């Protein structure tokens, strides 16, 4: 059961990433940021249950960054660029 939940969480991160790389989904869109947050939150919970601390750190940080990105989108502020 936990493996299925992990796969779902991973897909929720990978699908928007693939969409952005293929030019079909903007990284500053609500869908991209929302799916990243949901997927990383699911994987954070799985890592906590399984006591996988490296994975917990990775996915927890991913979720926190996704919250920042989602907040920026909801506030109508553009994402910062490294350019």
C-alpha distance (Angstrom), angle and dihedral (degrees) to the residues before:
residue distance angle dihedral
X1 . . .
X2 3.81 . .
X3 3.80 90.0 .
X4 3.80 90.3 55.9
X5 3.79 91.1 50.2
X6 3.82 89.7 49.0
X7 3.79 91.4 51.8
X8 3.80 90.6 50.0
X9 3.82 91.0 50.5
X10 3.79 91.3 48.7
X11 3.81 91.8 49.5
X12 3.81 90.3 51.0
X13 3.81 88.0 58.4
X14 3.79 98.5 37.8
X15 3.81 98.2 48.2
X16 3.82 96.1 59.2
X17 3.80 90.2 41.7
X18 3.80 90.7 53.8
X19 3.80 89.7 45.3
X20 3.79 91.3 53.8
X21 3.80 93.1 46.4
X22 3.80 90.7 50.6
X23 3.81 91.5 49.0
X24 3.81 94.2 -113.6
X25 3.81 99.9 108.8
X26 3.79 129.1 39.6
X27 3.79 115.6 -132.8
X28 3.80 89.3 -136.7
X29 3.82 92.8 57.7
X30 3.77 125.2 111.4
X31 3.82 91.2 -122.8
X32 3.82 93.7 53.2
X33 3.80 94.7 47.0
X34 3.80 93.8 41.0
X35 3.80 94.6 51.0
X36 3.80 90.8 47.0
X37 3.80 90.7 52.1
X38 3.80 94.6 47.3
X39 3.81 94.0 44.7
X40 3.79 95.0 46.5
X41 3.80 91.5 45.5
X42 3.80 90.9 52.8
X43 3.80 91.1 49.3
X44 3.81 91.1 45.9
X45 3.80 89.9 55.3
X46 3.81 92.0 48.2
X47 3.82 90.8 49.0
X48 3.81 90.2 50.9
X49 3.80 92.6 50.3
X50 3.80 91.1 47.5
X51 3.84 92.6 43.2
X52 3.80 91.4 -126.9
X53 3.79 97.8 154.8
X54 3.81 99.3 -177.2
X55 3.79 90.3 50.8
X56 3.81 89.6 44.2
X57 3.81 90.1 54.8
X58 3.80 92.9 47.3
X59 3.79 96.9 47.1
X60 3.80 94.5 37.7
X61 3.80 90.1 54.5
X62 3.82 89.6 45.6
X63 3.81 89.7 53.3
X64 3.81 92.5 48.7
X65 3.80 92.3 50.1
X66 3.81 89.0 46.9
X67 3.80 89.6 54.1
X68 3.81 89.2 54.7
X69 3.80 91.4 48.3
X70 3.80 93.0 46.4
X71 3.80 91.1 48.2
X72 3.81 90.5 52.2
X73 3.81 90.9 50.6
X74 3.82 92.6 48.5
X75 3.79 90.7 49.2
X76 3.79 91.0 50.3
X77 3.79 92.6 -118.0
X78 3.79 117.8 140.9
X79 3.76 120.4 -117.3
X80 3.76 114.8 -101.5
X81 3.75 115.9 -106.7
X82 3.78 129.9 -147.9
X83 3.83 89.7 -141.3
